[in-house]
Amino acid sequence: MTHLFPVRVYYEDTDMGGIVYHANYLKYIERARSDWVAEMGLDQNTMREEGVVFVVRRVECDYLMAARFNDRLEVHTRLQTVTAARLVMEQEVWRGPDLVFGAVVTAVCMNAAGQPVRLPANIRLLLH
């Protein structure tokens, strides 16, 4: 299953040349992941209150083309792997038929003390 998340490039997202500043792609894919989790019915505030949060452990990314002011983009998020305590997701940013940015994101569950923990059973069921 692929989750789709629309993004419009605002002036504040760009550098002086009108090109999306590289760090903003990380913001776009973060928003897409948050939206994906919410659409699955997971409440991250409730998770945090229960002492479990998702934390990004690793991001591997490729900048393939420049996105510019006022572009309409779409973030595609696909789950690659689920283990006891880890999610690996592929995320791509598209502008129409053109792939602009790609990333593989590894997220883990951590407790309030900052220690890795297993994904809660209800989350594992949703993801499998």
Backbone as a printed PyTorch tensor [residue, N CA C, xyz], in Angstrom:
tensor([[[  0.8380,  -1.1800,   0.0000],
         [  0.0000,   0.0000,   0.0000],
         [  0.8850,   1.2460,   0.0000]],

        [[  0.5520,   2.2010,  -0.8040],
         [  1.2790,   3.4610,  -0.8770],
         [  0.3910,   4.5780,  -0.3610]],

        [[  0.9140,   5.3330,   0.5910],
         [  0.2100,   6.5060,   1.1140],
         [  0.6570,   7.7120,   0.2950]],

        [[ -0.2930,   8.5460,  -0.1150],
         [ -0.0010,   9.7360,  -0.9140],
         [ -0.2900,  10.9840,  -0.0890]],

        [[  0.6310,  11.9530,  -0.1530],
         [  0.5000,  13.1780,   0.6200],
         [  0.8800,  14.3630,  -0.2630]],

        [[ -0.0540,  15.2770,  -0.5100],
         [  0.2470,  16.4250,  -1.3860],
         [  1.0300,  17.5050,  -0.6400]],

        [[  1.9320,  18.1580,  -1.3710],
         [  2.7260,  19.2640,  -0.8350],
         [  2.7800,  20.3620,  -1.8880]],

        [[  2.5460,  21.5810,  -1.4540],
         [  2.7600,  22.7310,  -2.3310],
         [  4.0080,  23.4450,  -1.8430]],

        [[  4.8840,  23.8130,  -2.7520],
         [  6.1110,  24.5110,  -2.3870],
         [  5.8010,  25.9920,  -2.2210]],

        [[  6.0120,  26.4750,  -1.0120],
         [  5.8180,  27.8910,  -0.7130],
         [  7.1430,  28.6310,  -0.8360]],

        [[  7.0670,  29.9440,  -0.9490],
         [  8.2650,  30.7630,  -1.0840],
         [  9.2270,  30.5120,   0.0690]],

        [[  8.6920,  30.3510,   1.2800],
         [  9.5330,  30.1270,   2.4650],
         [ 10.3180,  28.8120,   2.3920]],

        [[  9.9180,  27.9010,   1.5130],
         [ 10.6040,  26.6120,   1.3640],
         [ 11.8440,  26.7050,   0.4760]],

        [[ 12.0290,  27.8420,  -0.1660],
         [ 13.0530,  27.9370,  -1.2050],
         [ 14.2430,  28.7960,  -0.7860]],

        [[ 15.3210,  28.6350,  -1.5350],
         [ 16.4980,  29.4810,  -1.3430],
         [ 16.3650,  30.7110,  -2.2440]],

        [[ 17.4140,  31.4830,  -2.3390],
         [ 17.3520,  32.7190,  -3.1320],
         [ 17.1140,  32.4600,  -4.6140]],

        [[ 17.4400,  31.2600,  -5.0650],
         [ 17.2330,  30.9230,  -6.4710],
         [ 15.8510,  30.3630,  -6.7610]],

        [[ 14.9980,  30.2910,  -5.7240],
         [ 13.6520,  29.7560,  -5.9270],
         [ 13.5980,  28.2400,  -5.9360]],

        [[ 14.6800,  27.5820,  -5.4970],
         [ 14.7560,  26.1260,  -5.4600],
         [ 14.5420,  25.6700,  -4.0220]],

        [[ 13.8200,  24.5530,  -3.8450],
         [ 13.5520,  24.0380,  -2.5020],
         [ 14.8760,  23.7650,  -1.7930]],

        [[ 15.0080,  24.3350,  -0.6010],
         [ 16.1810,  24.1210,   0.2360],
         [ 16.2190,  22.6560,   0.6510]],

        [[ 17.3970,  22.0440,   0.5930],
         [ 17.5170,  20.5950,   0.7350],
         [ 16.8950,  20.0420,   2.0130]],

        [[ 17.0070,  20.7240,   3.1360],
         [ 16.4770,  20.2070,   4.4040],
         [ 14.9500,  20.1550,   4.4130]],

        [[ 14.3080,  20.9300,   3.5600],
         [ 12.8440,  20.9490,   3.5550],
         [ 12.2400,  19.6550,   3.0350]],

        [[ 12.9810,  18.9020,   2.2420],
         [ 12.4760,  17.5970,   1.8170],
         [ 12.2620,  16.6860,   3.0270]],

        [[ 13.1380,  16.8050,   4.0270],
         [ 12.9730,  16.0130,   5.2520],
         [ 11.6880,  16.4130,   5.9770]],

        [[ 11.3540,  17.6970,   5.9320],
         [ 10.0900,  18.1470,   6.5290],
         [  8.8990,  17.5760,   5.7620]],

        [[  8.9790,  17.5820,   4.4470],
         [  7.8850,  17.0500,   3.6300],
         [  7.6350,  15.5710,   3.9390]],

        [[  8.7270,  14.7900,   4.0080],
         [  8.5230,  13.3630,   4.2320],
         [  8.0940,  13.0830,   5.6740]],

        [[  8.5160,  13.9300,   6.6150],
         [  8.0530,  13.7890,   8.0010],
         [  6.5470,  14.0280,   8.0860]],

        [[  6.0770,  15.0650,   7.4380],
         [  4.6380,  15.3570,   7.4240],
         [  3.8610,  14.1900,   6.8160]],

        [[  4.4080,  13.6290,   5.7470],
         [  3.7430,  12.5000,   5.0950],
         [  3.6700,  11.2940,   6.0250]],

        [[  4.7560,  11.0200,   6.7570],
         [  4.7390,   9.8940,   7.7020],
         [  3.7330,  10.1420,   8.8190]],

        [[  3.6830,  11.3620,   9.3350],
         [  2.7130,  11.6940,  10.3890],
         [  1.2880,  11.5060,   9.9000]],

        [[  1.0240,  11.9270,   8.6650],
         [ -0.3040,  11.7780,   8.0820],
         [ -0.6400,  10.3030,   7.8850]],

        [[  0.3260,   9.5230,   7.4300],
         [  0.1480,   8.0820,   7.2130],
         [ -0.2030,   7.3860,   8.5180]],

        [[  0.5430,   7.6950,   9.5870],
         [  0.2870,   7.0950,  10.8990],
         [ -1.1140,   7.4680,  11.3900]],

        [[ -1.4880,   8.7240,  11.2390],
         [ -2.8220,   9.1690,  11.6710],
         [ -3.9240,   8.4730,  10.8760]],

        [[ -3.7260,   8.3210,   9.5580],
         [ -4.7340,   7.6460,   8.7330],
         [ -4.8940,   6.1780,   9.1020]],

        [[ -3.8450,   5.5720,   9.6850],
         [ -3.9600,   4.1930,  10.1580],
         [ -4.7360,   4.1120,  11.4610]],

        [[ -5.0230,   5.2670,  12.0710],
         [ -5.7660,   5.2830,  13.3210],
         [ -4.8890,   5.3240,  14.5530]],

        [[ -3.6040,   5.5800,  14.3660],
         [ -2.6970,   5.6690,  15.5120],
         [ -2.6190,   7.1130,  15.9850]],

        [[ -2.7700,   7.3100,  17.2770],
         [ -2.6700,   8.6390,  17.8740],
         [ -1.3120,   8.7390,  18.5580]],

        [[ -0.4220,   9.5290,  17.9820],
         [  0.9290,   9.6230,  18.5270],
         [  0.9590,  10.3010,  19.8940]],

        [[ -0.0190,  11.1650,  20.1870],
         [ -0.1030,  11.7490,  21.5280],
         [ -0.4210,  10.6710,  22.5560]],

        [[ -1.3510,   9.7820,  22.2130],
         [ -1.6910,   8.6780,  23.1180],
         [ -0.5000,   7.7570,  23.3010]],

        [[  0.2080,   7.4700,  22.1970],
         [  1.4050,   6.6300,  22.2920],
         [  2.4110,   7.2470,  23.2700]],

        [[  2.6270,   8.5520,  23.1280],
         [  3.5890,   9.2350,  24.0000],
         [  3.1410,   9.1750,  25.4580]],

        [[  1.8310,   9.3790,  25.6930],
         [  1.2960,   9.2880,  27.0530],
         [  1.4880,   7.8900,  27.6310]],

        [[  1.4780,   6.8760,  26.7590],
         [  1.6970,   5.4930,  27.1880],
         [  3.1830,   5.1450,  27.2560]],

        [[  4.0430,   6.1170,  26.9500],
         [  5.4780,   5.9220,  27.1100],
         [  6.2090,   5.3650,  25.9100]],

        [[  5.6010,   5.4410,  24.7090],
         [  6.2440,   4.9190,  23.5010],
         [  6.1590,   5.9800,  22.4020]],

        [[  7.2830,   6.2040,  21.7290],
         [  7.3030,   7.1440,  20.6070],
         [  8.0890,   6.5480,  19.4500]],

        [[  7.7860,   7.0220,  18.2390],
         [  8.5890,   6.6910,  17.0690],
         [  9.7300,   7.7030,  16.9740]],

        [[ 10.9150,   7.2170,  16.6760],
         [ 12.0820,   8.0750,  16.5140],
         [ 12.7810,   7.6780,  15.2180]],

        [[ 13.1310,   8.6770,  14.4130],
         [ 13.8840,   8.3860,  13.1980],
         [ 15.3180,   8.0550,  13.5930]],

        [[ 15.7680,   6.9000,  13.1650],
         [ 17.1260,   6.4460,  13.4600],
         [ 18.0710,   6.7000,  12.2980]],

        [[ 17.5320,   6.5850,  11.0810],
         [ 18.3940,   6.7050,   9.9000],
         [ 17.5760,   7.2180,   8.7230]],

        [[ 18.1990,   8.0830,   7.9420],
         [ 17.6250,   8.5410,   6.6770],
         [ 18.7200,   8.4740,   5.6260]],

        [[ 18.4200,   7.7590,   4.5520],
         [ 19.3230,   7.7120,   3.4000],
         [ 18.5600,   8.3500,   2.2530]],

        [[ 19.1140,   9.4210,   1.6730],
         [ 18.3180,  10.1370,   0.6690],
         [ 19.1260,  10.5030,  -0.5670]],

        [[ 18.3700,  10.6910,  -1.6490],
         [ 18.9230,  11.0910,  -2.9350],
         [ 18.1270,  12.2830,  -3.4570]],

        [[ 18.8610,  13.3480,  -3.7790],
         [ 18.2670,  14.5230,  -4.4020],
         [ 18.4400,  14.3600,  -5.9060]],

        [[ 17.3350,  14.1980,  -6.6210],
         [ 17.4060,  13.8240,  -8.0300],
         [ 17.1250,  14.9720,  -8.9880]],

        [[ 16.2310,  15.8720,  -8.5930],
         [ 15.8780,  17.0310,  -9.4210],
         [ 15.5200,  18.1770,  -8.4860]],

        [[ 15.5550,  19.3710,  -8.9930],
         [ 15.1720,  20.5270,  -8.1870],
         [ 13.6540,  20.7370,  -8.2420]],

        [[ 13.0780,  20.9510,  -7.0760],
         [ 11.6940,  21.4290,  -7.0150],
         [ 11.7710,  22.9360,  -6.7780]],

        [[ 10.7600,  23.6310,  -7.2600],
         [ 10.8070,  25.0960,  -7.2450],
         [  9.5440,  25.6860,  -6.6320]],

        [[  9.6540,  26.9640,  -6.3430],
         [  8.5300,  27.7220,  -5.8030],
         [  7.2470,  27.4470,  -6.5870]],

        [[  6.1950,  27.1600,  -5.8520],
         [  4.8340,  26.9300,  -6.3460],
         [  4.6210,  25.5860,  -7.0320]],

        [[  5.6350,  24.7160,  -7.0290],
         [  5.4310,  23.3580,  -7.5480],
         [  4.4110,  22.6260,  -6.6850]],

        [[  3.6800,  21.7360,  -7.3160],
         [  2.7840,  20.8110,  -6.6100],
         [  3.4880,  19.4600,  -6.5810]],

        [[  3.7900,  19.0060,  -5.3800],
         [  4.5050,  17.7490,  -5.2010],
         [  3.5980,  16.7280,  -4.5310]],

        [[  4.0080,  15.4740,  -4.5870],
         [  3.2850,  14.4150,  -3.8970],
         [  4.3070,  13.4680,  -3.2780]],

        [[  4.1610,  13.2370,  -1.9710],
         [  5.0400,  12.3150,  -1.2660],
         [  4.3820,  10.9450,  -1.2500]],

        [[  5.1000,   9.9420,  -1.7210],
         [  4.6350,   8.5530,  -1.7050],
         [  5.3820,   7.8340,  -0.5860]],

        [[  4.6430,   7.1900,   0.3090],
         [  5.2440,   6.4550,   1.4250],
         [  4.8160,   5.0010,   1.3400]],

        [[  5.8180,   4.1030,   1.3490],
         [  5.5600,   2.6600,   1.3290],
         [  6.3640,   2.0050,   2.4400]],

        [[  5.7250,   1.0970,   3.1310],
         [  6.3970,   0.3340,   4.1630],
         [  7.2250,  -0.7560,   3.4990]],

        [[  8.5160,  -0.8240,   3.8230],
         [  9.3770,  -1.8690,   3.2770],
         [  9.5000,  -3.0460,   4.2330]],

        [[  9.7990,  -2.7520,   5.5030],
         [ 10.0930,  -3.8010,   6.4680],
         [  9.5420,  -3.4290,   7.8360]],

        [[  9.0140,  -4.4310,   8.5340],
         [  8.6080,  -4.2710,   9.9260],
         [  9.2950,  -5.3680,  10.7210]],

        [[ 10.0250,  -4.9780,  11.7580],
         [ 10.6110,  -5.9490,  12.6750],
         [ 10.0060,  -5.6980,  14.0500]],

        [[ 10.5160,  -6.3530,  15.0550],
         [  9.9680,  -6.2140,  16.4060],
         [  9.9910,  -4.7750,  16.9050]],

        [[ 11.0140,  -4.0090,  16.5270],
         [ 11.1340,  -2.6510,  17.0530],
         [ 11.4310,  -1.6100,  15.9800]],

        [[ 11.3430,  -2.0070,  14.7040],
         [ 11.7880,  -1.1080,  13.6430],
         [ 10.8390,  -1.1050,  12.4570]],

        [[ 10.6840,   0.0750,  11.8650],
         [  9.9540,   0.2390,  10.6080],
         [ 10.9260,   0.8230,   9.5900]],

        [[ 10.9380,   0.2680,   8.4000],
         [ 11.7280,   0.8420,   7.3190],
         [ 10.7430,   1.2220,   6.2200]],

        [[ 10.7920,   2.5040,   5.8310],
         [  9.8660,   3.0380,   4.8380],
         [ 10.6210,   3.6350,   3.6670]],

        [[ 10.0640,   3.4560,   2.4910],
         [ 10.5720,   4.1320,   1.3010],
         [  9.6740,   5.3350,   1.0650]],

        [[ 10.2980,   6.4990,   0.8780],
         [  9.5240,   7.7010,   0.6060],
         [ 10.0860,   8.3880,  -0.6260]],

        [[  9.1780,   8.7840,  -1.4970],
         [  9.5620,   9.4690,  -2.7310],
         [  8.7380,  10.7430,  -2.8690]],

        [[  9.3780,  11.7710,  -3.4070],
         [  8.6900,  13.0230,  -3.6990],
         [  8.6300,  13.1550,  -5.2140]],

        [[  7.4090,  13.2620,  -5.7220],
         [  7.1670,  13.3430,  -7.1600],
         [  6.5920,  14.7020,  -7.5290]],

        [[  6.9510,  15.1820,  -8.7000],
         [  6.3150,  16.3410,  -9.3290],
         [  5.7730,  15.8190, -10.6460]],

        [[  4.4680,  15.5210, -10.6390],
         [  3.8840,  14.8870, -11.8130],
         [  4.5890,  13.5720, -12.0850]],

        [[  5.0910,  13.3700, -13.3140],
         [  5.7480,  12.1050, -13.6490],
         [  7.2260,  12.0480, -13.2400]],

        [[  7.7380,  13.1300, -12.6310],
         [  9.1700,  13.2160, -12.3370],
         [  9.4680,  12.9270, -10.8700]],

        [[ 10.3840,  11.9970, -10.6390],
         [ 10.8600,  11.7070,  -9.2950],
         [ 11.9040,  12.7600,  -8.9320]],

        [[ 11.6160,  13.5060,  -7.8520],
         [ 12.4570,  14.6210,  -7.4450],
         [ 13.4160,  14.2250,  -6.3220]],

        [[ 12.9340,  13.3970,  -5.3960],
         [ 13.6850,  13.0710,  -4.1800],
         [ 13.2760,  11.6820,  -3.7260]],

        [[ 14.2300,  10.9080,  -3.2380],
         [ 13.9280,   9.5890,  -2.6990],
         [ 14.6460,   9.3770,  -1.3790]],

        [[ 14.0060,   8.6560,  -0.4680],
         [ 14.6200,   8.3830,   0.8320],
         [ 14.1810,   7.0270,   1.3510]],

        [[ 15.0600,   6.4170,   2.1270],
         [ 14.7220,   5.2400,   2.9100],
         [ 14.8910,   5.6670,   4.3630]],

        [[ 13.8020,   5.5450,   5.1260],
         [ 13.7680,   6.0330,   6.4980],
         [ 13.5700,   4.8530,   7.4460]],

        [[ 14.4300,   4.7750,   8.4430],
         [ 14.2970,   3.7610,   9.4850],
         [ 13.8370,   4.4550,  10.7550]],

        [[ 12.7130,   3.9980,  11.2880],
         [ 12.1810,   4.5330,  12.5460],
         [ 12.1240,   3.4010,  13.5550]],

        [[ 12.3790,   3.7360,  14.8120],
         [ 12.3220,   2.7570,  15.8920],
         [ 11.3840,   3.2720,  16.9740]],

        [[ 10.9360,   2.3520,  17.8160],
         [ 10.1350,   2.7250,  18.9840],
         [ 11.0740,   2.8830,  20.1670]],

        [[ 10.8170,   3.9310,  20.9370],
         [ 11.6110,   4.1510,  22.1490],
         [ 10.6710,   4.4510,  23.3030]],

        [[ 11.1450,   4.1400,  24.5180],
         [ 10.3610,   4.4660,  25.7070],
         [ 10.7760,   5.8450,  26.2230]],

        [[ 10.1590,   6.2700,  27.3200],
         [ 10.4120,   7.6030,  27.8660],
         [ 11.8630,   7.7790,  28.3140]],

        [[ 12.5460,   6.6950,  28.6190],
         [ 13.9470,   6.7530,  29.0330],
         [ 14.8970,   6.7880,  27.8380]],

        [[ 14.3540,   6.7390,  26.6250],
         [ 15.1860,   6.7730,  25.4310],
         [ 15.7720,   5.4410,  25.0400]],

        [[ 15.1920,   4.3670,  25.5540],
         [ 15.6710,   3.0210,  25.2250],
         [ 14.7790,   2.4060,  24.1510]],

        [[ 15.3600,   1.6530,  23.2250],
         [ 14.5410,   0.9890,  22.2070],
         [ 13.6130,  -0.0400,  22.8530]],

        [[ 12.3870,  -0.1110,  22.3320],
         [ 11.3980,  -1.0840,  22.8000],
         [ 10.7020,  -1.6920,  21.6010]],

        [[ 10.0440,  -2.8110,  21.8370],
         [  9.2740,  -3.4670,  20.7750],
         [  8.0850,  -2.5980,  20.3690]],

        [[  7.7160,  -2.7160,  19.1120],
         [  6.4880,  -2.0680,  18.6600],
         [  5.3170,  -2.6420,  19.4510]],

        [[  4.3950,  -1.8120,  19.9250],
         [  3.2170,  -2.3460,  20.5920],
         [  2.4660,  -3.3140,  19.6710]],

        [[  1.8330,  -4.3110,  20.2660],
         [  1.1530,  -5.3690,  19.5010],
         [  0.1090,  -4.7890,  18.5460]],

        [[ -0.6420,  -3.7870,  18.9870],
         [ -1.6800,  -3.2130,  18.1200],
         [ -1.0810,  -2.5630,  16.8690]],

        [[  0.1020,  -1.9930,  17.0070],
         [  0.7580,  -1.3720,  15.8520],
         [  1.2840,  -2.4460,  14.9100]],

        [[  1.8780,  -3.5070,  15.4650],
         [  2.3680,  -4.6050,  14.6180],
         [  1.2210,  -5.2100,  13.8260]],

        [[  0.0530,  -5.3600,  14.4570],
         [ -1.1160,  -5.9160,  13.7470],
         [ -1.5530,  -5.0110,  12.5990]],

        [[ -1.5660,  -3.7080,  12.8310],
         [ -1.9480,  -2.7650,  11.7750],
         [ -0.9920,  -2.8150,  10.5850]],

        [[  0.2690,  -3.0480,  10.8440],
         [  1.2890,  -2.9760,   9.8080],
         [  1.4770,  -4.2820,   9.0310]],

        [[  0.9810,  -5.3760,   9.5820],
         [  1.1540,  -6.6720,   8.8940],
         [ -0.0640,  -7.0320,   8.0910]]])
